[in-house]
Amino acid sequence: MLNLILFGTPGSGKGTQSVKIAEKYKLGHISTGDIFRSEIKSKTELGLKVQKIIERGCLVSDEMLIEILDNAMKKFSDVEGFVLDGFPRTIRQAEELDELLGSRNECVSLVLALDVNPDEVLHRLMKRAAQEGRKDDTEEVIKKRLNVYYHQTSPLIEYYQKQGKYKSVHGIGSVEDIFENICNTIQTVR
Ligand code: ADP
Protein backbone atom coordinates (compact mmCIF):
# COMPACT_ATOMS: atom_id res chain seq x y z
CA MET A 1 0.00 0.00 0.00
CA LEU A 2 1.12 3.54 -0.76
CA ASN A 3 -0.10 6.05 1.82
CA LEU A 4 0.87 9.57 0.87
CA ILE A 5 0.34 12.82 2.66
CA LEU A 6 0.32 15.90 0.48
CA PHE A 7 1.62 18.72 2.58
CA GLY A 8 1.89 22.46 2.09
CA THR A 9 0.36 25.80 2.99
CA PRO A 10 -3.14 26.73 1.85
CA GLY A 11 -2.89 27.54 -1.84
CA SER A 12 0.18 25.39 -2.47
CA GLY A 13 -1.65 23.23 -5.00
CA LYS A 14 -2.41 20.16 -2.88
CA GLY A 15 -5.91 19.71 -4.31
CA THR A 16 -4.84 19.86 -7.97
CA GLN A 17 -1.92 17.49 -7.53
CA SER A 18 -3.63 14.98 -5.26
CA VAL A 19 -6.38 14.31 -7.82
CA LYS A 20 -3.70 13.49 -10.40
CA ILE A 21 -1.72 11.34 -7.96
CA ALA A 22 -4.83 9.39 -6.94
CA GLU A 23 -5.65 8.64 -10.55
CA LYS A 24 -2.17 7.53 -11.56
CA TYR A 25 -1.43 5.35 -8.52
CA LYS A 26 -5.03 4.10 -7.94
CA LEU A 27 -5.24 5.69 -4.51
CA GLY A 28 -8.28 6.84 -2.57
CA HIS A 29 -8.20 10.65 -2.50
CA ILE A 30 -9.31 12.13 0.80
CA SER A 31 -9.54 15.91 1.04
CA THR A 32 -10.83 16.97 4.44
CA GLY A 33 -11.51 20.48 3.08
CA ASP A 34 -13.68 19.03 0.27
CA ILE A 35 -15.52 16.82 2.76
CA PHE A 36 -16.33 19.85 4.92
CA ARG A 37 -17.40 21.98 1.95
CA SER A 38 -19.77 19.27 0.77
CA GLU A 39 -21.25 18.81 4.26
CA ILE A 40 -21.75 22.58 4.57
CA LYS A 41 -23.41 22.73 1.18
CA SER A 42 -25.83 19.92 2.10
CA LYS A 43 -26.45 21.56 5.49
CA THR A 44 -25.83 18.30 7.36
CA GLU A 45 -25.43 18.26 11.13
CA LEU A 46 -21.65 18.11 10.71
CA GLY A 47 -21.73 20.90 8.13
CA LEU A 48 -23.67 23.21 10.41
CA LYS A 49 -21.30 22.45 13.26
CA VAL A 50 -18.13 23.34 11.36
CA GLN A 51 -19.32 26.15 9.08
CA LYS A 52 -18.49 29.06 11.38
CA ILE A 53 -15.13 27.62 12.39
CA ILE A 54 -14.08 27.22 8.75
CA GLU A 55 -15.34 30.63 7.70
CA ARG A 56 -13.19 32.16 10.41
CA GLY A 57 -10.11 30.29 9.14
CA CYS A 58 -9.69 28.20 12.30
CA LEU A 59 -9.13 24.44 12.51
CA VAL A 60 -11.92 21.99 13.22
CA SER A 61 -11.29 19.93 16.38
CA ASP A 62 -8.92 16.98 16.23
CA GLU A 63 -11.60 14.66 17.70
CA MET A 64 -13.90 15.32 14.76
CA LEU A 65 -11.15 14.92 12.20
CA ILE A 66 -10.03 11.43 13.08
CA GLU A 67 -13.60 10.12 12.92
CA ILE A 68 -14.11 11.79 9.55
CA LEU A 69 -10.91 10.27 8.23
CA ASP A 70 -11.75 6.80 9.48
CA ASN A 71 -15.18 6.99 7.80
CA ALA A 72 -13.72 8.36 4.59
CA MET A 73 -11.17 5.54 4.38
CA LYS A 74 -13.85 2.90 4.87
CA LYS A 75 -15.75 4.19 1.85
CA PHE A 76 -13.00 3.09 -0.52
CA SER A 77 -12.52 -0.47 -1.63
CA ASP A 78 -10.06 -1.77 -4.17
CA VAL A 79 -7.57 1.06 -3.76
CA GLU A 80 -3.81 0.66 -3.47
CA GLY A 81 -3.48 3.18 -0.68
CA PHE A 82 -4.52 6.75 0.03
CA VAL A 83 -3.50 10.26 -0.75
CA LEU A 84 -4.40 12.60 2.09
CA ASP A 85 -4.94 16.24 1.24
CA GLY A 86 -5.39 18.65 4.14
CA PHE A 87 -4.85 16.00 6.81
CA PRO A 88 -3.05 15.77 9.22
CA ARG A 89 -2.87 19.42 10.23
CA THR A 90 -1.78 19.06 13.86
CA ILE A 91 0.66 16.79 15.71
CA ARG A 92 -2.24 15.13 17.46
CA GLN A 93 -3.87 14.31 14.11
CA ALA A 94 -0.57 12.87 12.88
CA GLU A 95 -0.29 10.65 15.95
CA GLU A 96 -3.84 9.44 15.56
CA LEU A 97 -3.23 8.78 11.87
CA ASP A 98 -0.24 6.60 12.79
CA GLU A 99 -2.51 4.65 15.14
CA LEU A 100 -5.28 4.29 12.61
CA LEU A 101 -2.92 3.08 9.89
CA GLY A 102 -1.15 0.87 12.43
CA SER A 103 -4.45 -0.86 13.22
CA ARG A 104 -4.61 -1.77 9.51
CA ASN A 105 -0.98 -2.93 9.57
CA GLU A 106 0.02 0.01 7.44
CA CYS A 107 1.95 3.23 7.82
CA VAL A 108 2.56 6.59 6.18
CA SER A 109 4.79 5.93 3.16
CA LEU A 110 5.79 9.48 2.30
CA VAL A 111 5.00 13.09 3.08
CA LEU A 112 5.27 15.23 -0.04
CA ALA A 113 5.51 18.92 0.64
CA LEU A 114 4.73 21.41 -2.09
CA ASP A 115 7.21 24.19 -1.65
CA VAL A 116 5.71 27.57 -2.57
CA ASN A 117 6.81 30.93 -1.13
CA PRO A 118 4.32 32.98 0.96
CA ASP A 119 3.98 35.79 -1.63
CA GLU A 120 2.98 33.36 -4.36
CA VAL A 121 0.53 31.63 -2.00
CA LEU A 122 -1.18 34.91 -1.11
CA HIS A 123 -1.39 35.82 -4.78
CA ARG A 124 -2.93 32.44 -5.72
CA LEU A 125 -5.46 32.53 -2.90
CA MET A 126 -6.58 36.06 -3.76
CA LYS A 127 -7.02 34.97 -7.37
CA ARG A 128 -9.06 31.94 -6.28
CA ALA A 129 -11.14 34.24 -4.08
CA ALA A 130 -12.06 36.33 -7.11
CA GLN A 131 -12.85 33.27 -9.25
CA GLU A 132 -14.58 30.81 -6.92
CA GLY A 133 -15.89 32.93 -4.08
CA ARG A 134 -14.95 30.46 -1.34
CA LYS A 135 -16.11 31.99 1.90
CA ASP A 136 -12.75 31.44 3.58
CA ASP A 137 -10.88 33.15 0.73
CA THR A 138 -11.12 36.75 1.90
CA GLU A 139 -7.87 38.57 2.61
CA GLU A 140 -8.45 38.59 6.36
CA VAL A 141 -9.33 34.89 6.55
CA ILE A 142 -6.50 33.91 4.22
CA LYS A 143 -4.02 35.62 6.54
CA LYS A 144 -5.60 33.81 9.47
CA ARG A 145 -5.31 30.44 7.67
CA LEU A 146 -1.66 31.06 6.86
CA ASN A 147 -1.05 32.00 10.47
CA VAL A 148 -2.80 28.84 11.69
CA TYR A 149 -0.65 26.86 9.26
CA TYR A 150 2.61 28.30 10.61
CA HIS A 151 1.64 27.76 14.23
CA GLN A 152 -0.29 24.51 14.27
CA THR A 153 0.62 22.65 11.09
CA SER A 154 4.26 23.43 10.31
CA PRO A 155 5.53 21.50 13.41
CA LEU A 156 4.57 18.41 11.40
CA ILE A 157 7.58 19.04 9.17
CA GLU A 158 9.92 18.09 12.00
CA TYR A 159 7.65 15.24 13.08
CA TYR A 160 7.98 13.59 9.66
CA GLN A 161 11.60 14.62 9.08
CA LYS A 162 12.51 12.65 12.21
CA GLN A 163 10.90 9.60 10.65
CA GLY A 164 12.80 10.22 7.41
CA LYS A 165 9.53 10.50 5.49
CA TYR A 166 9.49 14.18 4.57
CA LYS A 167 10.38 15.19 1.02
CA SER A 168 9.74 18.53 -0.56
CA VAL A 169 9.01 19.27 -4.19
CA HIS A 170 9.31 22.65 -5.89
CA GLY A 171 5.70 23.84 -6.18
CA ILE A 172 6.01 26.64 -8.74
CA GLY A 173 5.77 25.99 -12.46
CA SER A 174 3.29 24.19 -14.68
CA VAL A 175 0.92 21.64 -13.15
CA GLU A 176 2.49 18.96 -15.36
CA ASP A 177 6.09 19.79 -14.39
CA ILE A 178 5.26 19.75 -10.70
CA PHE A 179 3.39 16.46 -11.17
CA GLU A 180 6.42 14.95 -12.89
CA ASN A 181 8.64 15.94 -9.95
CA ILE A 182 6.10 14.44 -7.56
CA CYS A 183 6.02 11.15 -9.50
CA ASN A 184 9.83 10.98 -9.49
CA THR A 185 9.82 11.45 -5.73
CA ILE A 186 7.15 8.77 -5.26
CA GLN A 187 9.30 6.34 -7.27
CA THR A 188 12.02 6.65 -4.62
CA VAL A 189 9.79 4.90 -2.05
CA ARG A 190 8.22 2.27 -4.30
P1 ADP B 1 -6.78 25.22 2.43
O1 ADP B 1 -7.11 25.80 1.10
O2 ADP B 1 -6.64 26.25 3.51
O3 ADP B 1 -5.65 24.21 2.37
P2 ADP B 1 -8.79 23.14 2.90
O4 ADP B 1 -9.68 23.18 1.72
O5 ADP B 1 -7.85 21.99 3.03
O6 ADP B 1 -8.05 24.53 2.97
O7 ADP B 1 -9.62 23.24 4.27
C1 ADP B 1 -10.52 24.29 4.50
C2 ADP B 1 -10.80 24.42 6.01
O8 ADP B 1 -11.35 23.18 6.52
C3 ADP B 1 -9.59 24.70 6.89
O9 ADP B 1 -9.25 26.07 6.95
C4 ADP B 1 -10.09 24.16 8.25
O10 ADP B 1 -10.98 25.05 8.87
C5 ADP B 1 -10.90 22.92 7.85
N1 ADP B 1 -10.04 21.71 7.86
C6 ADP B 1 -9.69 20.98 6.78
N2 ADP B 1 -8.88 19.97 7.14
C7 ADP B 1 -8.71 20.07 8.48
C8 ADP B 1 -7.94 19.35 9.45
N3 ADP B 1 -7.19 18.29 9.10
N4 ADP B 1 -8.00 19.75 10.74
C9 ADP B 1 -8.74 20.79 11.11
N5 ADP B 1 -9.47 21.52 10.26
C10 ADP B 1 -9.46 21.18 8.95
Residues whose N, C-alpha, C, O or C-beta is under 5 A from the ligand:
A	BS01	ADP	T9 P10 G11 T32 G33 D34 F36 I53 I54 G57 C58 L59 V60 L65 D85 G86 F87 P88 R89 R145
